Structures are given as C-alpha cells and as structure tokens.
C-alpha cells in the first residue's frame, strides 16, 4: 500500500495568528503522522479543500470575508465526507445551532481548546491510529 495514500489531512482555519499557531502546534503534536494545513480565511479554506480534500477541518466562526458558518456549508457541500469542528470564542447556542445547521460535526469553545479539541478531532478521523504515529 502506498504510504502517501494513508496520510490524513487536517485543515486549521483561523485568522488570529497566535491562535492559529497554537492550534497547529497542538494538533501536530497530537497527530504527528497527519498533514496539518492552515488557512486564514474561509475563501482560502475552500481553495485548499478543493485541492487537498482534508479529512477534518477545524473552523473558526468569525473570519474576514466569508464567515466560518458559510465556509462550513460550502465545504460540506463540496466534500460530504470532510468533517468540520467549529472552534470559536462565541460559545452561545445561536452559534452552536448555526454550526450544526451548516453541517459541523462538533463544536469546541476556544476556552476548552486544550481539553476538548484533540478528542473532538480524534473522534472524527477515519482512523486516529493512522495519525497518532502508532501505525505498527
């Protein structure tokens, strides 16, 4: 089997650079065998999705231009097998409901990034074993 075909991809969509770097570091450490991509806008996320078809997208809600809700809707339409984790500082029912309506599989408040983000992603990857670095 071609090792490249086993590589799973996670896309982080976040416009606030310090948060983007923090999430990239956290996700890369938790899933060392995964390829981790980054986008700072919904539009750029769609471009990357069209070319790379990530398995999981971690999506901020408030983004410049297209917001994360609309970007999620479009990603799920384009790639129905791609799972989206909404990751937002806006931990309100209205945002959770809009995220679910757009097709997000999970919602993680930024205040719970360290405790909840990795488990949310792990539950959505086709095989967390392939990304954990424990492929023996």
CNS distance restraints for C-alpha pairs under 8 A (distance, minus, plus):
assign (resid   1 and name CA) (resid   5 and name CA) 7.64 0.50 0.50
assign (resid   2 and name CA) (resid   6 and name CA) 7.14 0.50 0.50
assign (resid   3 and name CA) (resid   7 and name CA) 6.88 0.50 0.50
assign (resid   6 and name CA) (resid 130 and name CA) 7.09 0.50 0.50
assign (resid   7 and name CA) (resid  33 and name CA) 7.03 0.50 0.50
assign (resid   7 and name CA) (resid  34 and name CA) 5.91 0.50 0.50
assign (resid   7 and name CA) (resid  35 and name CA) 6.80 0.50 0.50
assign (resid   7 and name CA) (resid 130 and name CA) 7.48 0.50 0.50
assign (resid   7 and name CA) (resid 131 and name CA) 7.48 0.50 0.50
assign (resid   8 and name CA) (resid  33 and name CA) 7.76 0.50 0.50
assign (resid   8 and name CA) (resid  34 and name CA) 5.10 0.50 0.50
assign (resid   8 and name CA) (resid  35 and name CA) 6.22 0.50 0.50
assign (resid   8 and name CA) (resid  54 and name CA) 7.18 0.50 0.50
assign (resid   8 and name CA) (resid  55 and name CA) 6.31 0.50 0.50
assign (resid   8 and name CA) (resid 125 and name CA) 7.97 0.50 0.50
assign (resid   8 and name CA) (resid 130 and name CA) 7.53 0.50 0.50
assign (resid   8 and name CA) (resid 131 and name CA) 6.66 0.50 0.50
assign (resid   9 and name CA) (resid  34 and name CA) 5.59 0.50 0.50
assign (resid   9 and name CA) (resid  35 and name CA) 4.72 0.50 0.50
assign (resid   9 and name CA) (resid  36 and name CA) 5.87 0.50 0.50
assign (resid   9 and name CA) (resid  37 and name CA) 7.34 0.50 0.50
assign (resid   9 and name CA) (resid  52 and name CA) 7.87 0.50 0.50
assign (resid   9 and name CA) (resid  53 and name CA) 7.73 0.50 0.50
assign (resid   9 and name CA) (resid  54 and name CA) 4.70 0.50 0.50
assign (resid   9 and name CA) (resid  55 and name CA) 5.48 0.50 0.50
assign (resid   9 and name CA) (resid  56 and name CA) 6.82 0.50 0.50
assign (resid  10 and name CA) (resid  34 and name CA) 6.95 0.50 0.50
assign (resid  10 and name CA) (resid  35 and name CA) 6.28 0.50 0.50
assign (resid  10 and name CA) (resid  36 and name CA) 4.91 0.50 0.50
assign (resid  10 and name CA) (resid  37 and name CA) 6.23 0.50 0.50
assign (resid  10 and name CA) (resid  54 and name CA) 5.53 0.50 0.50
assign (resid  10 and name CA) (resid  55 and name CA) 6.00 0.50 0.50
assign (resid  10 and name CA) (resid  56 and name CA) 4.90 0.50 0.50
assign (resid  10 and name CA) (resid  57 and name CA) 5.72 0.50 0.50
assign (resid  10 and name CA) (resid  58 and name CA) 7.53 0.50 0.50
assign (resid  11 and name CA) (resid  36 and name CA) 5.80 0.50 0.50
assign (resid  11 and name CA) (resid  37 and name CA) 4.65 0.50 0.50
assign (resid  11 and name CA) (resid  38 and name CA) 5.55 0.50 0.50
assign (resid  11 and name CA) (resid  39 and name CA) 7.40 0.50 0.50
assign (resid  11 and name CA) (resid  45 and name CA) 7.79 0.50 0.50
assign (resid  11 and name CA) (resid  54 and name CA) 6.21 0.50 0.50
assign (resid  11 and name CA) (resid  56 and name CA) 6.37 0.50 0.50
assign (resid  11 and name CA) (resid  57 and name CA) 4.64 0.50 0.50
assign (resid  11 and name CA) (resid  58 and name CA) 6.15 0.50 0.50
assign (resid  12 and name CA) (resid  20 and name CA) 7.18 0.50 0.50
assign (resid  12 and name CA) (resid  23 and name CA) 7.46 0.50 0.50
assign (resid  12 and name CA) (resid  24 and name CA) 7.03 0.50 0.50
assign (resid  12 and name CA) (resid  36 and name CA) 7.33 0.50 0.50
assign (resid  12 and name CA) (resid  37 and name CA) 6.15 0.50 0.50
assign (resid  12 and name CA) (resid  38 and name CA) 4.76 0.50 0.50
assign (resid  12 and name CA) (resid  39 and name CA) 6.28 0.50 0.50
assign (resid  12 and name CA) (resid  57 and name CA) 5.89 0.50 0.50
assign (resid  12 and name CA) (resid  58 and name CA) 4.79 0.50 0.50
assign (resid  12 and name CA) (resid  59 and name CA) 6.33 0.50 0.50
assign (resid  13 and name CA) (resid  20 and name CA) 7.52 0.50 0.50
assign (resid  13 and name CA) (resid  38 and name CA) 5.88 0.50 0.50
assign (resid  13 and name CA) (resid  39 and name CA) 4.78 0.50 0.50
assign (resid  13 and name CA) (resid  40 and name CA) 5.62 0.50 0.50
assign (resid  13 and name CA) (resid  41 and name CA) 6.55 0.50 0.50
assign (resid  13 and name CA) (resid  42 and name CA) 7.22 0.50 0.50
assign (resid  13 and name CA) (resid  45 and name CA) 6.53 0.50 0.50
assign (resid  13 and name CA) (resid  57 and name CA) 7.25 0.50 0.50
assign (resid  13 and name CA) (resid  58 and name CA) 5.96 0.50 0.50
assign (resid  13 and name CA) (resid  59 and name CA) 4.86 0.50 0.50
assign (resid  13 and name CA) (resid  60 and name CA) 5.97 0.50 0.50
assign (resid  14 and name CA) (resid  19 and name CA) 7.14 0.50 0.50
assign (resid  14 and name CA) (resid  20 and name CA) 5.40 0.50 0.50
assign (resid  14 and name CA) (resid  38 and name CA) 7.66 0.50 0.50
assign (resid  14 and name CA) (resid  39 and name CA) 6.45 0.50 0.50
assign (resid  14 and name CA) (resid  40 and name CA) 5.03 0.50 0.50
assign (resid  14 and name CA) (resid  41 and name CA) 6.88 0.50 0.50
assign (resid  14 and name CA) (resid  59 and name CA) 6.69 0.50 0.50
assign (resid  14 and name CA) (resid  60 and name CA) 5.42 0.50 0.50
assign (resid  14 and name CA) (resid  63 and name CA) 7.16 0.50 0.50
assign (resid  15 and name CA) (resid  20 and name CA) 7.02 0.50 0.50
assign (resid  15 and name CA) (resid  39 and name CA) 7.58 0.50 0.50
assign (resid  15 and name CA) (resid  40 and name CA) 4.30 0.50 0.50
assign (resid  15 and name CA) (resid  41 and name CA) 6.25 0.50 0.50
assign (resid  15 and name CA) (resid  60 and name CA) 7.88 0.50 0.50
assign (resid  15 and name CA) (resid  63 and name CA) 6.03 0.50 0.50
assign (resid  15 and name CA) (resid  64 and name CA) 7.38 0.50 0.50
assign (resid  16 and name CA) (resid  20 and name CA) 6.08 0.50 0.50
assign (resid  16 and name CA) (resid  40 and name CA) 7.66 0.50 0.50
assign (resid  17 and name CA) (resid  21 and name CA) 6.10 0.50 0.50
assign (resid  18 and name CA) (resid  22 and name CA) 6.18 0.50 0.50
assign (resid  19 and name CA) (resid  23 and name CA) 6.09 0.50 0.50
assign (resid  20 and name CA) (resid  24 and name CA) 6.06 0.50 0.50
assign (resid  20 and name CA) (resid  38 and name CA) 7.69 0.50 0.50
assign (resid  21 and name CA) (resid  25 and name CA) 6.07 0.50 0.50
assign (resid  22 and name CA) (resid  26 and name CA) 6.16 0.50 0.50
assign (resid  23 and name CA) (resid  27 and name CA) 5.95 0.50 0.50
assign (resid  24 and name CA) (resid  28 and name CA) 5.83 0.50 0.50
assign (resid  24 and name CA) (resid  36 and name CA) 7.02 0.50 0.50
assign (resid  24 and name CA) (resid  38 and name CA) 7.77 0.50 0.50
assign (resid  25 and name CA) (resid  29 and name CA) 6.05 0.50 0.50
assign (resid  26 and name CA) (resid  30 and name CA) 6.21 0.50 0.50
assign (resid  26 and name CA) (resid 118 and name CA) 7.85 0.50 0.50
assign (resid  27 and name CA) (resid  31 and name CA) 5.90 0.50 0.50
assign (resid  27 and name CA) (resid  32 and name CA) 7.97 0.50 0.50
assign (resid  27 and name CA) (resid  36 and name CA) 7.59 0.50 0.50
assign (resid  27 and name CA) (resid 118 and name CA) 6.76 0.50 0.50
assign (resid  28 and name CA) (resid  32 and name CA) 5.25 0.50 0.50
assign (resid  28 and name CA) (resid  34 and name CA) 7.25 0.50 0.50
assign (resid  28 and name CA) (resid  35 and name CA) 7.93 0.50 0.50
assign (resid  28 and name CA) (resid  36 and name CA) 6.58 0.50 0.50
assign (resid  30 and name CA) (resid 118 and name CA) 6.92 0.50 0.50
assign (resid  30 and name CA) (resid 132 and name CA) 6.58 0.50 0.50
assign (resid  31 and name CA) (resid 128 and name CA) 7.95 0.50 0.50
assign (resid  31 and name CA) (resid 131 and name CA) 4.84 0.50 0.50
assign (resid  31 and name CA) (resid 132 and name CA) 4.56 0.50 0.50
assign (resid  31 and name CA) (resid 133 and name CA) 6.82 0.50 0.50
assign (resid  32 and name CA) (resid 131 and name CA) 6.16 0.50 0.50
assign (resid  32 and name CA) (resid 132 and name CA) 5.89 0.50 0.50
assign (resid  32 and name CA) (resid 133 and name CA) 5.75 0.50 0.50
assign (resid  33 and name CA) (resid 130 and name CA) 6.78 0.50 0.50
assign (resid  33 and name CA) (resid 131 and name CA) 4.42 0.50 0.50
assign (resid  33 and name CA) (resid 132 and name CA) 5.98 0.50 0.50
assign (resid  33 and name CA) (resid 133 and name CA) 5.12 0.50 0.50
assign (resid  34 and name CA) (resid 130 and name CA) 7.76 0.50 0.50
assign (resid  34 and name CA) (resid 131 and name CA) 4.85 0.50 0.50
assign (resid  34 and name CA) (resid 132 and name CA) 7.69 0.50 0.50
assign (resid  38 and name CA) (resid  45 and name CA) 7.86 0.50 0.50
assign (resid  39 and name CA) (resid  44 and name CA) 5.68 0.50 0.50
assign (resid  39 and name CA) (resid  45 and name CA) 5.42 0.50 0.50
assign (resid  39 and name CA) (resid  48 and name CA) 7.89 0.50 0.50
assign (resid  40 and name CA) (resid  44 and name CA) 6.80 0.50 0.50
assign (resid  40 and name CA) (resid  45 and name CA) 7.56 0.50 0.50
assign (resid  40 and name CA) (resid  63 and name CA) 7.57 0.50 0.50
assign (resid  41 and name CA) (resid  45 and name CA) 6.21 0.50 0.50
assign (resid  41 and name CA) (resid  63 and name CA) 5.77 0.50 0.50
assign (resid  41 and name CA) (resid  64 and name CA) 6.01 0.50 0.50
assign (resid  41 and name CA) (resid  65 and name CA) 7.08 0.50 0.50
assign (resid  41 and name CA) (resid  66 and name CA) 7.14 0.50 0.50
assign (resid  41 and name CA) (resid  67 and name CA) 7.92 0.50 0.50
assign (resid  42 and name CA) (resid  46 and name CA) 6.29 0.50 0.50
assign (resid  42 and name CA) (resid  63 and name CA) 6.76 0.50 0.50
assign (resid  42 and name CA) (resid  64 and name CA) 7.65 0.50 0.50
assign (resid  42 and name CA) (resid  65 and name CA) 7.16 0.50 0.50
assign (resid  42 and name CA) (resid  66 and name CA) 5.27 0.50 0.50
assign (resid  42 and name CA) (resid  67 and name CA) 6.20 0.50 0.50
assign (resid  42 and name CA) (resid  68 and name CA) 6.15 0.50 0.50
assign (resid  42 and name CA) (resid  70 and name CA) 7.97 0.50 0.50
assign (resid  42 and name CA) (resid  71 and name CA) 5.21 0.50 0.50
assign (resid  43 and name CA) (resid  47 and name CA) 6.49 0.50 0.50
assign (resid  43 and name CA) (resid  65 and name CA) 7.57 0.50 0.50
assign (resid  43 and name CA) (resid  66 and name CA) 6.49 0.50 0.50
assign (resid  43 and name CA) (resid  71 and name CA) 7.36 0.50 0.50
assign (resid  44 and name CA) (resid  48 and name CA) 6.26 0.50 0.50
assign (resid  45 and name CA) (resid  49 and name CA) 6.04 0.50 0.50
assign (resid  45 and name CA) (resid  71 and name CA) 7.59 0.50 0.50
assign (resid  46 and name CA) (resid  50 and name CA) 6.11 0.50 0.50
assign (resid  46 and name CA) (resid  71 and name CA) 7.06 0.50 0.50
assign (resid  46 and name CA) (resid  74 and name CA) 7.65 0.50 0.50
assign (resid  46 and name CA) (resid  75 and name CA) 6.49 0.50 0.50
assign (resid  47 and name CA) (resid  51 and name CA) 6.56 0.50 0.50
assign (resid  48 and name CA) (resid  52 and name CA) 5.67 0.50 0.50
assign (resid  48 and name CA) (resid  53 and name CA) 7.39 0.50 0.50
assign (resid  49 and name CA) (resid  53 and name CA) 4.67 0.50 0.50
assign (resid  49 and name CA) (resid  54 and name CA) 6.14 0.50 0.50
assign (resid  49 and name CA) (resid  75 and name CA) 7.11 0.50 0.50
assign (resid  49 and name CA) (resid  79 and name CA) 7.90 0.50 0.50
assign (resid  50 and name CA) (resid  78 and name CA) 7.77 0.50 0.50
assign (resid  53 and name CA) (resid  79 and name CA) 7.03 0.50 0.50
assign (resid  53 and name CA) (resid  82 and name CA) 7.21 0.50 0.50
assign (resid  54 and name CA) (resid  82 and name CA) 6.30 0.50 0.50
assign (resid  55 and name CA) (resid  81 and name CA) 7.25 0.50 0.50
assign (resid  55 and name CA) (resid  82 and name CA) 4.86 0.50 0.50
assign (resid  55 and name CA) (resid  83 and name CA) 6.23 0.50 0.50
assign (resid  55 and name CA) (resid 125 and name CA) 6.52 0.50 0.50
assign (resid  55 and name CA) (resid 126 and name CA) 7.61 0.50 0.50
assign (resid  56 and name CA) (resid  82 and name CA) 5.64 0.50 0.50
assign (resid  56 and name CA) (resid  83 and name CA) 4.76 0.50 0.50
assign (resid  56 and name CA) (resid  84 and name CA) 5.66 0.50 0.50
assign (resid  56 and name CA) (resid  85 and name CA) 7.36 0.50 0.50
assign (resid  56 and name CA) (resid 121 and name CA) 7.00 0.50 0.50
assign (resid  56 and name CA) (resid 124 and name CA) 6.97 0.50 0.50
assign (resid  56 and name CA) (resid 125 and name CA) 6.67 0.50 0.50
assign (resid  57 and name CA) (resid  82 and name CA) 7.26 0.50 0.50
assign (resid  57 and name CA) (resid  83 and name CA) 6.25 0.50 0.50
assign (resid  57 and name CA) (resid  84 and name CA) 4.70 0.50 0.50
assign (resid  57 and name CA) (resid  85 and name CA) 6.12 0.50 0.50
assign (resid  58 and name CA) (resid  84 and name CA) 5.92 0.50 0.50
assign (resid  58 and name CA) (resid  85 and name CA) 4.78 0.50 0.50
assign (resid  58 and name CA) (resid  86 and name CA) 5.90 0.50 0.50
assign (resid  58 and name CA) (resid  87 and name CA) 6.29 0.50 0.50
assign (resid  59 and name CA) (resid  68 and name CA) 6.00 0.50 0.50
assign (resid  59 and name CA) (resid  72 and name CA) 7.54 0.50 0.50
assign (resid  59 and name CA) (resid  84 and name CA) 6.78 0.50 0.50
assign (resid  59 and name CA) (resid  85 and name CA) 6.04 0.50 0.50
assign (resid  59 and name CA) (resid  86 and name CA) 4.79 0.50 0.50
assign (resid  59 and name CA) (resid  87 and name CA) 5.54 0.50 0.50
assign (resid  59 and name CA) (resid  88 and name CA) 7.86 0.50 0.50
assign (resid  60 and name CA) (resid  68 and name CA) 5.59 0.50 0.50
assign (resid  60 and name CA) (resid  86 and name CA) 5.94 0.50 0.50
assign (resid  60 and name CA) (resid  87 and name CA) 4.93 0.50 0.50
assign (resid  60 and name CA) (resid  88 and name CA) 5.31 0.50 0.50
assign (resid  61 and name CA) (resid  67 and name CA) 5.73 0.50 0.50
assign (resid  61 and name CA) (resid  68 and name CA) 4.05 0.50 0.50
assign (resid  61 and name CA) (resid  69 and name CA) 6.02 0.50 0.50
assign (resid  61 and name CA) (resid  86 and name CA) 6.94 0.50 0.50
assign (resid  61 and name CA) (resid  87 and name CA) 7.03 0.50 0.50
assign (resid  61 and name CA) (resid  88 and name CA) 5.84 0.50 0.50
assign (resid  62 and name CA) (resid  67 and name CA) 5.50 0.50 0.50
assign (resid  62 and name CA) (resid  68 and name CA) 6.20 0.50 0.50
assign (resid  62 and name CA) (resid  88 and name CA) 7.72 0.50 0.50
assign (resid  63 and name CA) (resid  67 and name CA) 4.95 0.50 0.50
assign (resid  63 and name CA) (resid  68 and name CA) 6.37 0.50 0.50
assign (resid  66 and name CA) (resid  70 and name CA) 6.43 0.50 0.50
assign (resid  66 and name CA) (resid  71 and name CA) 6.47 0.50 0.50
assign (resid  67 and name CA) (resid  71 and name CA) 6.22 0.50 0.50
assign (resid  68 and name CA) (resid  72 and name CA) 5.86 0.50 0.50
assign (resid  68 and name CA) (resid  86 and name CA) 7.89 0.50 0.50
assign (resid  69 and name CA) (resid  73 and name CA) 6.31 0.50 0.50
assign (resid  69 and name CA) (resid  98 and name CA) 6.87 0.50 0.50
assign (resid  69 and name CA) (resid  99 and name CA) 5.96 0.50 0.50
assign (resid  69 and name CA) (resid 102 and name CA) 6.10 0.50 0.50
assign (resid  70 and name CA) (resid  74 and name CA) 6.26 0.50 0.50
assign (resid  70 and name CA) (resid 102 and name CA) 7.14 0.50 0.50
assign (resid  71 and name CA) (resid  75 and name CA) 6.03 0.50 0.50
assign (resid  72 and name CA) (resid  76 and name CA) 6.03 0.50 0.50
assign (resid  72 and name CA) (resid  84 and name CA) 6.95 0.50 0.50
assign (resid  72 and name CA) (resid  99 and name CA) 7.86 0.50 0.50
assign (resid  72 and name CA) (resid 102 and name CA) 5.98 0.50 0.50
assign (resid  72 and name CA) (resid 103 and name CA) 6.68 0.50 0.50
assign (resid  72 and name CA) (resid 104 and name CA) 6.82 0.50 0.50
assign (resid  73 and name CA) (resid  77 and name CA) 6.23 0.50 0.50
assign (resid  73 and name CA) (resid 102 and name CA) 4.61 0.50 0.50
assign (resid  73 and name CA) (resid 103 and name CA) 6.17 0.50 0.50
assign (resid  74 and name CA) (resid  78 and name CA) 6.08 0.50 0.50
assign (resid  75 and name CA) (resid  79 and name CA) 5.70 0.50 0.50
assign (resid  75 and name CA) (resid  80 and name CA) 7.55 0.50 0.50
assign (resid  75 and name CA) (resid  82 and name CA) 7.55 0.50 0.50
assign (resid  76 and name CA) (resid  80 and name CA) 4.73 0.50 0.50
assign (resid  76 and name CA) (resid  81 and name CA) 7.44 0.50 0.50
assign (resid  76 and name CA) (resid  82 and name CA) 6.53 0.50 0.50
assign (resid  76 and name CA) (resid  83 and name CA) 7.64 0.50 0.50
assign (resid  76 and name CA) (resid 102 and name CA) 7.88 0.50 0.50
assign (resid  76 and name CA) (resid 103 and name CA) 6.35 0.50 0.50
assign (resid  83 and name CA) (resid 104 and name CA) 6.78 0.50 0.50
assign (resid  83 and name CA) (resid 105 and name CA) 6.13 0.50 0.50
assign (resid  83 and name CA) (resid 124 and name CA) 6.53 0.50 0.50
assign (resid  84 and name CA) (resid 103 and name CA) 7.42 0.50 0.50
assign (resid  84 and name CA) (resid 104 and name CA) 4.77 0.50 0.50
assign (resid  84 and name CA) (resid 105 and name CA) 5.62 0.50 0.50
assign (resid  84 and name CA) (resid 106 and name CA) 6.79 0.50 0.50
assign (resid  85 and name CA) (resid 104 and name CA) 5.88 0.50 0.50
assign (resid  85 and name CA) (resid 105 and name CA) 5.98 0.50 0.50
assign (resid  85 and name CA) (resid 106 and name CA) 4.71 0.50 0.50
assign (resid  85 and name CA) (resid 107 and name CA) 5.51 0.50 0.50
assign (resid  85 and name CA) (resid 108 and name CA) 6.99 0.50 0.50
assign (resid  85 and name CA) (resid 120 and name CA) 7.30 0.50 0.50
assign (resid  85 and name CA) (resid 121 and name CA) 7.20 0.50 0.50
assign (resid  86 and name CA) (resid  99 and name CA) 6.80 0.50 0.50
assign (resid  86 and name CA) (resid 104 and name CA) 6.47 0.50 0.50
assign (resid  86 and name CA) (resid 106 and name CA) 6.18 0.50 0.50
assign (resid  86 and name CA) (resid 107 and name CA) 4.57 0.50 0.50
assign (resid  86 and name CA) (resid 108 and name CA) 6.05 0.50 0.50
assign (resid  87 and name CA) (resid 107 and name CA) 6.04 0.50 0.50
assign (resid  87 and name CA) (resid 108 and name CA) 4.91 0.50 0.50
assign (resid  87 and name CA) (resid 109 and name CA) 5.65 0.50 0.50
assign (resid  87 and name CA) (resid 110 and name CA) 5.99 0.50 0.50
assign (resid  88 and name CA) (resid 107 and name CA) 7.83 0.50 0.50
assign (resid  88 and name CA) (resid 108 and name CA) 6.67 0.50 0.50
assign (resid  88 and name CA) (resid 109 and name CA) 5.11 0.50 0.50
assign (resid  88 and name CA) (resid 110 and name CA) 5.31 0.50 0.50
assign (resid  89 and name CA) (resid 109 and name CA) 5.61 0.50 0.50
assign (resid  89 and name CA) (resid 110 and name CA) 4.98 0.50 0.50
assign (resid  89 and name CA) (resid 111 and name CA) 6.84 0.50 0.50
assign (resid  90 and name CA) (resid  95 and name CA) 6.86 0.50 0.50
assign (resid  90 and name CA) (resid 109 and name CA) 7.06 0.50 0.50
assign (resid  91 and name CA) (resid  95 and name CA) 6.91 0.50 0.50
assign (resid  91 and name CA) (resid  96 and name CA) 7.26 0.50 0.50
assign (resid  91 and name CA) (resid 109 and name CA) 5.58 0.50 0.50
assign (resid  92 and name CA) (resid  96 and name CA) 6.34 0.50 0.50
assign (resid  93 and name CA) (resid  97 and name CA) 5.88 0.50 0.50
assign (resid  94 and name CA) (resid  98 and name CA) 6.12 0.50 0.50
assign (resid  95 and name CA) (resid  99 and name CA) 6.00 0.50 0.50
assign (resid  96 and name CA) (resid 100 and name CA) 6.31 0.50 0.50
assign (resid  96 and name CA) (resid 107 and name CA) 6.59 0.50 0.50
assign (resid  97 and name CA) (resid 101 and name CA) 6.15 0.50 0.50
assign (resid  98 and name CA) (resid 102 and name CA) 6.13 0.50 0.50
assign (resid  99 and name CA) (resid 103 and name CA) 6.43 0.50 0.50
assign (resid  99 and name CA) (resid 104 and name CA) 5.36 0.50 0.50
assign (resid  99 and name CA) (resid 107 and name CA) 7.45 0.50 0.50
assign (resid 100 and name CA) (resid 104 and name CA) 5.00 0.50 0.50
assign (resid 100 and name CA) (resid 105 and name CA) 6.80 0.50 0.50
assign (resid 100 and name CA) (resid 106 and name CA) 7.73 0.50 0.50
assign (resid 106 and name CA) (resid 120 and name CA) 6.78 0.50 0.50
assign (resid 108 and name CA) (resid 112 and name CA) 6.61 0.50 0.50
assign (resid 108 and name CA) (resid 113 and name CA) 6.80 0.50 0.50
assign (resid 108 and name CA) (resid 116 and name CA) 6.50 0.50 0.50
assign (resid 108 and name CA) (resid 117 and name CA) 6.24 0.50 0.50
assign (resid 108 and name CA) (resid 120 and name CA) 7.79 0.50 0.50
assign (resid 109 and name CA) (resid 113 and name CA) 6.60 0.50 0.50
assign (resid 112 and name CA) (resid 116 and name CA) 5.64 0.50 0.50
assign (resid 112 and name CA) (resid 117 and name CA) 7.30 0.50 0.50
assign (resid 113 and name CA) (resid 117 and name CA) 5.08 0.50 0.50
assign (resid 113 and name CA) (resid 118 and name CA) 7.99 0.50 0.50
assign (resid 114 and name CA) (resid 118 and name CA) 7.56 0.50 0.50
assign (resid 115 and name CA) (resid 119 and name CA) 7.82 0.50 0.50
assign (resid 116 and name CA) (resid 120 and name CA) 6.15 0.50 0.50
assign (resid 117 and name CA) (resid 121 and name CA) 6.25 0.50 0.50
assign (resid 118 and name CA) (resid 122 and name CA) 5.98 0.50 0.50
assign (resid 119 and name CA) (resid 123 and name CA) 6.13 0.50 0.50
assign (resid 120 and name CA) (resid 124 and name CA) 6.68 0.50 0.50
assign (resid 121 and name CA) (resid 125 and name CA) 6.36 0.50 0.50
assign (resid 122 and name CA) (resid 128 and name CA) 5.54 0.50 0.50
assign (resid 123 and name CA) (resid 128 and name CA) 7.50 0.50 0.50
assign (resid 127 and name CA) (resid 131 and name CA) 7.25 0.50 0.50
assign (resid 128 and name CA) (resid 132 and name CA) 6.05 0.50 0.50
assign (resid 129 and name CA) (resid 133 and name CA) 7.03 0.50 0.50
assign (resid 129 and name CA) (resid 134 and name CA) 5.99 0.50 0.50
assign (resid 129 and name CA) (resid 135 and name CA) 6.20 0.50 0.50
assign (resid 130 and name CA) (resid 134 and name CA) 6.88 0.50 0.50
assign (resid 130 and name CA) (resid 135 and name CA) 5.69 0.50 0.50
